Amino acid sequence: MPELVVGVGLTSAAAPGAAVEGGHPSRADLVLPIGQHHPSAHGAFRLRLQVEDEVVVAAEPVVGYMHRGAEKLFEVRDYRQVIVLANRHDWLSAFANELGVVLAVERMLGLDPPERAVWVRTLLAELNRVLAALMFLASPPDPARADAATTTYPDILALRETLQAVLEEVSGGRVHFMFNRVGGLKEDLPDGWTGRARAAVAHVRSQWPAVEAVSVGDERFRDRLRGVGVLTRTDALAYGASGPVAHASGVAADLRRDAPYLAYGELDVPAVTRAEGDSLARFEVLAEQARVALDLADACLDRLAALPPGPVDVRLPKVLTVPEGSAYAVTENPLGLNGYYLVSRGEKVPWRLKLRSASFGNVQALEALLPGCRVQDLVPVLCSLFFVTGDMDR
């Protein structure tokens, strides 16, 4: 059976040792580039496929090309420095990534941040969710091209900048926000910021029909992705898929609703699911969850307007140590479920901080959903998994 090796973000070349006859490799071993329009193209990822008549019959994801040993680096950083590393593995979800770490540390300390900090964290987490969704919606597979390559919509990217501006203003960071602290936030909101944030949310909501018109609302787009790359509910659960990928396969689990953290217990988080489990359903769920995030952001802004002025952090010692023991914090990140298992020996650095990332679990599911797909459908399927390579490899 011929074998095809597909690389994302890798250099195009014949497989090592393949002879070339008439300008073509004599073997079926090939490395084909996919990208550079995909948001995860900053790193390498491979699929080892078995193909018959341009139909995939078996698939094996090959990850680890971007592995930087983040979990080992955590062990030699104190709890404040860990936040710097934790928000980098998924650059689209930086705020949510750092949030998971501080929640785990606060659980170990038995620490409750001020109410104002809790609502600001919830607000920024939902704005971060919309930011991540807009990036993937801005670069969907192009239904007008036979090779199904991605395209980029500048109008959606410009809309993303509207929210990016308010997050950058409040945190001082454009990509890695570094706004969370153990016990709360770095500082309070700037004067007038909530008004600017509300205007930004309203502007994005007003433009949402245009966003959907070039993605999930476009009939060519829908025809191109309908029925492609189906992930069943059983396989989604078996492979540990989460987030929009799992929700599109009928898995209704959402930690914000099922195991509330931050202020989600006081918010109405609706279930956004589809039963089809195909690439189109995954994009539909992503778009709808972003609309829900805009509503949740407005609810947080309303609550913040009703809260009296107050602190946004808890004063802690300069050298922070965590009691001996362990704790597990889990968050519903933009790409899915992120888990943080912290083990402490009573020192100023973690003894172990294990990270469970959403992209790693979702990409595993390719083993189940790719068999039966045509080779020309690979790009739409990969785009619909909404993964970031650094989030896979950590």
C-alpha positions as CSV (number, residue, x, y, z in Angstrom):
1,M,0.0,0.0,0.0
2,P,1.5,3.4,-1.0
3,E,2.4,5.8,1.8
4,L,2.1,9.6,1.8
5,V,3.7,11.8,4.3
6,V,2.1,15.3,4.6
7,G,3.8,18.1,6.4
8,V,2.3,21.3,7.7
9,G,4.8,24.2,7.7
10,L,7.6,21.9,6.5
11,T,9.9,22.4,3.4
12,S,8.7,20.6,0.3
13,A,11.0,17.8,-0.6
14,A,11.0,14.2,-1.7
15,A,11.4,11.7,1.1
16,P,15.0,11.0,2.1
17,G,16.6,8.5,-0.2
18,A,13.9,8.6,-2.8
19,A,15.3,8.2,-6.3
20,V,14.1,10.6,-9.0
21,E,13.1,9.4,-12.4
22,G,11.9,11.9,-15.0
23,G,11.7,14.6,-12.4
24,H,9.5,12.6,-10.1
25,P,10.3,10.5,-7.1
26,S,10.2,6.8,-7.9
27,R,8.6,6.0,-4.5
28,A,5.2,7.1,-3.2
29,D,6.9,8.7,-0.2
30,L,6.5,12.5,-0.4
31,V,6.6,15.5,1.9
32,L,4.0,18.0,0.8
33,P,3.8,21.5,2.2
34,I,0.4,22.8,3.6
35,G,0.3,26.5,4.5
36,Q,1.5,29.2,5.0
37,H,-2.0,30.7,5.5
38,H,-3.0,28.5,8.4
39,P,-2.6,30.3,11.8
40,S,-0.5,27.4,13.1
41,A,2.1,27.6,10.3
42,H,4.7,29.0,12.7
43,G,5.5,25.3,13.6
44,A,5.8,21.9,12.0
45,F,3.4,19.1,12.1
46,R,3.2,15.9,10.1
47,L,0.6,13.3,9.1
48,R,1.7,9.8,8.1
49,L,-1.0,8.6,5.7
50,Q,-1.8,5.4,3.9
51,V,-3.6,6.3,0.7
52,E,-5.5,4.2,-1.9
53,D,-6.7,5.9,-5.0
54,E,-6.4,9.4,-3.4
55,V,-8.5,8.2,-0.4
56,V,-7.0,8.1,3.1
57,V,-7.3,4.6,4.6
58,A,-5.1,5.2,7.7
59,A,-3.7,8.2,9.4
60,E,-1.1,8.8,12.2
61,P,-0.4,12.3,13.5
62,V,3.3,12.9,14.1
63,V,3.9,15.7,16.6
64,G,6.7,17.1,18.7
65,Y,8.6,19.2,16.2
66,M,8.1,22.4,18.2
67,H,8.6,20.8,21.6
68,R,10.4,23.2,23.9
69,G,10.1,21.5,27.2
70,A,7.8,24.0,28.8
71,E,6.8,21.8,31.6
72,K,10.4,21.2,32.6
73,L,11.1,25.0,32.4
74,F,8.2,25.5,34.8
75,E,10.2,23.6,37.4
76,V,13.0,26.2,37.6
77,R,10.8,29.4,37.6
78,D,9.0,30.8,40.5
79,Y,5.3,31.1,40.4
80,R,5.3,34.6,39.0
81,Q,7.8,33.7,36.3
82,V,5.8,30.6,35.3
83,I,3.0,32.9,34.0
84,V,5.5,34.3,31.4
85,L,6.0,30.8,29.9
86,A,2.4,29.5,30.3
87,N,0.8,32.0,27.9
88,R,3.1,31.2,25.0
89,H,2.2,27.7,23.9
90,D,-1.1,28.8,22.3
91,W,-0.5,32.4,21.2
92,L,-4.2,32.8,20.2
93,S,-5.3,32.1,23.8
94,A,-2.6,33.8,25.8
95,F,-4.9,35.3,28.5
96,A,-6.7,32.0,29.0
97,N,-3.4,30.1,29.3
98,E,-2.0,32.3,32.1
99,L,-5.3,32.3,33.8
100,G,-5.2,28.5,34.3
101,V,-1.8,28.7,36.0
102,V,-2.9,31.3,38.6
103,L,-6.1,29.5,39.3
104,A,-4.1,26.3,40.2
105,V,-1.7,28.3,42.4
106,E,-4.6,30.2,44.1
107,R,-6.3,26.8,44.8
108,M,-3.2,25.6,46.5
109,L,-3.0,28.8,48.6
110,G,-6.7,28.8,49.4
111,L,-6.8,32.3,48.0
112,D,-9.9,34.1,46.8
113,P,-9.2,37.1,44.5
114,P,-11.3,40.2,44.9
115,E,-14.7,40.2,43.2
116,R,-13.7,42.9,40.8
117,A,-10.7,40.9,39.6
118,V,-12.9,37.8,39.1
119,W,-15.3,39.7,36.8
120,V,-12.5,41.4,34.9
121,R,-10.8,38.1,34.3
122,T,-14.1,36.6,33.0
123,L,-14.6,39.6,30.7
124,L,-11.0,39.3,29.3
125,A,-11.3,35.6,28.9
126,E,-14.4,36.0,26.7
127,L,-12.8,38.8,24.6
128,N,-9.8,36.4,24.1
129,R,-12.2,33.7,22.9
130,V,-13.6,36.0,20.2
131,L,-10.1,37.0,19.2
132,A,-9.1,33.4,18.6
133,A,-12.3,32.6,16.7
134,L,-11.8,35.6,14.4
135,M,-8.4,34.4,13.4
136,F,-9.7,31.1,12.2
137,L,-12.7,32.6,10.6
138,A,-10.4,35.1,8.8
139,S,-8.5,32.2,7.1
140,P,-11.0,29.5,6.1
141,P,-10.5,27.1,3.2
142,D,-11.2,28.9,-0.1
143,P,-14.2,27.1,-1.8
144,A,-13.3,28.8,-5.1
145,R,-10.0,27.0,-5.5
146,A,-9.8,23.4,-6.5
147,D,-6.9,22.7,-4.2
148,A,-8.9,24.0,-1.2
149,A,-6.1,26.2,0.0
150,T,-6.9,28.8,2.5
151,T,-7.4,32.5,1.9
152,T,-7.3,35.5,4.2
153,Y,-10.1,38.1,4.7
154,P,-8.6,41.5,5.6
155,D,-11.9,42.8,6.8
156,I,-12.2,40.1,9.4
157,L,-8.6,40.7,10.5
158,A,-9.3,44.4,10.8
159,L,-12.4,43.6,12.9
160,R,-10.1,41.5,15.1
161,E,-8.0,44.6,15.6
162,T,-10.9,46.3,17.2
163,L,-10.9,43.9,20.2
164,Q,-7.1,43.6,20.1
165,A,-6.8,47.3,20.8
166,V,-8.8,47.2,24.0
167,L,-6.9,44.1,25.3
168,E,-3.6,45.8,24.4
169,E,-4.7,49.0,26.2
170,V,-5.6,47.2,29.4
171,S,-2.6,44.9,29.6
172,G,0.2,46.6,27.7
173,G,0.8,43.4,25.7
174,R,-0.4,42.7,22.2
175,V,0.1,38.9,22.0
176,H,1.3,37.8,25.5
177,F,-0.9,39.9,27.8
178,M,0.7,39.0,31.1
179,F,-2.2,40.6,33.0
180,N,-3.0,37.9,35.5
181,R,-1.2,37.7,38.8
182,V,-1.6,35.2,41.6
183,G,-4.3,36.8,43.7
184,G,-5.8,38.9,41.0
185,L,-4.6,41.2,38.2
186,K,-1.6,43.4,37.5
187,E,-3.5,46.6,37.9
188,D,-7.0,48.1,37.7
189,L,-8.7,49.0,34.4
190,P,-7.7,52.4,32.9
191,D,-10.2,55.3,33.2
192,G,-12.9,55.0,30.6
193,W,-11.8,51.6,29.4
194,T,-15.1,49.8,30.0
195,G,-16.8,52.3,27.7
196,R,-14.3,51.7,25.0
197,A,-14.5,47.9,25.5
198,R,-18.3,48.1,25.3
199,A,-18.1,50.1,22.0
200,A,-15.6,47.5,20.6
201,V,-17.9,44.6,21.4
202,A,-20.9,46.4,19.9
203,H,-18.9,47.1,16.7
204,V,-17.8,43.5,16.3
205,R,-21.4,42.3,16.9
206,S,-22.7,44.7,14.3
207,Q,-20.2,43.3,11.7
208,W,-20.9,39.7,12.6
209,P,-23.3,39.1,9.7
210,A,-20.5,40.1,7.3
211,V,-18.1,37.7,9.1
212,E,-20.5,34.8,8.6
213,A,-21.3,35.8,5.0
214,V,-17.8,34.9,3.8
215,S,-17.5,31.8,6.0
216,V,-20.3,29.7,7.5
217,G,-23.0,31.6,5.6
218,D,-21.4,31.2,2.1
219,E,-23.0,28.4,0.1
220,R,-19.8,27.4,-1.7
221,F,-18.1,27.2,1.7
222,R,-20.8,25.1,3.1
223,D,-20.9,22.8,0.1
224,R,-17.1,22.4,0.3
225,L,-17.0,21.4,4.0
226,R,-20.3,19.6,4.4
227,G,-19.8,15.9,5.2
228,V,-16.0,16.2,5.1
229,G,-13.9,14.9,8.0
230,V,-16.7,13.5,10.2
231,L,-15.8,12.9,13.8
232,T,-18.4,10.8,15.6
233,R,-19.4,11.6,19.2
234,T,-17.9,8.2,20.3
235,D,-14.5,9.0,18.7
236,A,-14.5,12.6,20.1
237,L,-14.9,11.2,23.6
238,A,-12.4,8.4,23.0
239,Y,-9.6,10.7,21.8
240,G,-10.2,13.4,24.3
241,A,-11.4,16.1,21.9
242,S,-12.8,19.2,23.5
243,G,-13.9,22.7,22.7
244,P,-15.6,23.5,19.3
245,V,-14.2,20.2,17.8
246,A,-16.1,18.1,20.4
247,H,-19.1,20.3,20.5
248,A,-19.6,19.9,16.8
249,S,-19.8,16.1,17.4
250,G,-22.6,16.4,19.9
251,V,-20.5,16.6,23.1
252,A,-22.2,19.3,25.1
253,A,-19.6,19.5,27.9
254,D,-18.6,23.1,28.7
255,L,-16.7,23.7,31.9
256,R,-18.1,27.3,32.1
257,R,-21.6,25.7,32.6
258,D,-20.9,22.3,34.0
259,A,-18.1,23.1,36.5
260,P,-18.2,27.0,36.8
261,Y,-15.1,28.9,37.6
262,L,-14.4,32.6,37.8
263,A,-17.9,34.3,37.5
264,Y,-19.4,31.9,35.1
265,G,-21.7,30.5,37.8
266,E,-23.6,33.8,37.6
267,L,-23.8,33.9,33.8
268,D,-26.0,32.0,31.4
269,V,-23.7,30.0,29.1
270,P,-25.9,28.2,26.5
271,A,-24.9,24.9,25.0
272,V,-23.7,25.3,21.4
273,T,-23.5,21.9,19.7
274,R,-24.1,20.2,16.4
275,A,-24.7,16.5,15.7
276,E,-23.1,16.2,12.2
277,G,-19.4,16.2,13.4
278,D,-18.1,17.4,10.0
279,S,-15.8,20.3,9.1
280,L,-18.8,22.6,8.4
281,A,-20.3,21.8,11.9
282,R,-17.0,22.7,13.5
283,F,-16.8,26.1,11.8
284,E,-20.5,26.7,12.7
285,V,-19.9,26.0,16.4
286,L,-16.8,28.2,16.4
287,A,-18.8,31.1,14.9
288,E,-21.7,30.7,17.3
289,Q,-19.5,30.3,20.4
290,A,-17.9,33.6,19.4
291,R,-21.3,35.3,19.3
292,V,-22.1,33.9,22.7
293,A,-18.8,35.2,24.0
294,L,-19.8,38.7,22.9
295,D,-23.0,38.4,24.9
296,L,-21.1,37.2,27.9
297,A,-18.7,40.1,27.6
298,D,-21.6,42.5,27.7
299,A,-22.9,40.8,30.8
300,C,-19.5,41.2,32.5
301,L,-19.4,44.9,31.6
302,D,-22.9,45.4,33.1
303,R,-21.8,43.7,36.3
304,L,-18.5,45.7,36.5
305,A,-20.6,48.9,36.1
306,A,-22.6,48.0,39.1
307,L,-19.6,47.1,41.3
308,P,-18.2,49.7,43.6
309,P,-14.5,50.6,43.2
310,G,-12.2,48.1,45.0
311,P,-9.0,46.2,44.8
312,V,-8.1,43.9,42.0
313,D,-5.4,41.9,43.7
314,V,-4.3,40.4,47.1
315,R,-1.1,41.6,48.6
316,L,1.4,38.7,48.7
317,P,4.9,38.2,50.0
318,K,7.7,39.1,47.6
319,V,8.9,35.5,47.7
320,L,5.8,33.4,47.1
321,T,5.9,29.8,48.3
322,V,3.1,27.3,47.9
323,P,2.2,24.7,50.6
324,E,3.1,21.1,50.0
325,G,0.4,19.2,48.1
326,S,-1.2,19.1,44.7
327,A,-4.1,20.8,42.9
328,Y,-5.7,20.6,39.5
329,A,-7.3,23.5,37.7
330,V,-9.1,23.2,34.4
331,T,-10.4,25.9,32.1
332,E,-12.6,26.1,29.0
333,N,-10.1,27.8,26.7
334,P,-10.9,29.1,23.2
335,L,-9.6,25.9,21.6
336,G,-10.9,23.5,24.2
337,L,-10.1,22.1,27.6
338,N,-6.8,23.1,29.3
339,G,-5.7,21.4,32.5
340,Y,-3.0,22.4,34.9
341,Y,-1.8,19.8,37.5
342,L,0.4,21.5,40.1
343,V,2.5,19.6,42.6
344,S,4.4,21.5,45.3
345,R,6.9,20.6,47.9
346,G,6.5,23.8,49.7
347,E,9.1,25.7,47.7
348,K,9.0,28.9,45.6
349,V,9.1,26.8,42.4
350,P,6.7,24.0,41.3
351,W,8.0,20.5,41.8
352,R,5.8,19.6,38.8
353,L,3.3,21.5,36.6
354,K,1.7,19.2,34.0
355,L,-0.1,20.9,31.2
356,R,-3.0,19.3,29.3
357,S,-3.5,21.4,26.1
358,A,-6.6,21.4,23.9
359,S,-4.8,21.1,20.6
360,F,-3.0,18.0,21.6
361,G,-6.2,16.1,22.3
362,N,-8.0,17.4,19.2
363,V,-5.3,16.5,16.8
364,Q,-5.2,13.0,18.1
365,A,-8.7,12.6,16.6
366,L,-7.3,12.8,13.1
367,E,-6.5,9.1,13.4
368,A,-10.3,8.5,13.5
369,L,-11.7,11.2,11.2
370,L,-9.3,11.2,8.3
371,P,-9.8,7.6,7.0
372,G,-12.3,7.9,4.1
373,C,-11.3,11.5,3.3
374,R,-9.9,12.4,-0.1
375,V,-6.4,13.8,-0.2
376,Q,-7.8,17.1,-1.6
377,D,-9.9,17.4,1.6
378,L,-6.9,17.4,3.9
379,V,-6.7,21.2,4.2
380,P,-10.4,21.9,5.0
381,V,-10.2,19.2,7.6
382,L,-7.0,20.5,9.2
383,C,-8.4,24.1,9.2
384,S,-11.6,22.9,10.9
385,L,-9.6,21.5,13.9
386,F,-8.5,25.0,15.0
387,F,-5.2,23.9,16.4
388,V,-2.0,25.8,17.1
389,T,1.2,23.8,16.8
390,G,2.8,25.1,19.9
391,D,-0.3,24.1,21.9
392,M,0.2,20.5,20.6
393,D,3.9,20.2,21.4
394,R,4.2,22.5,24.4
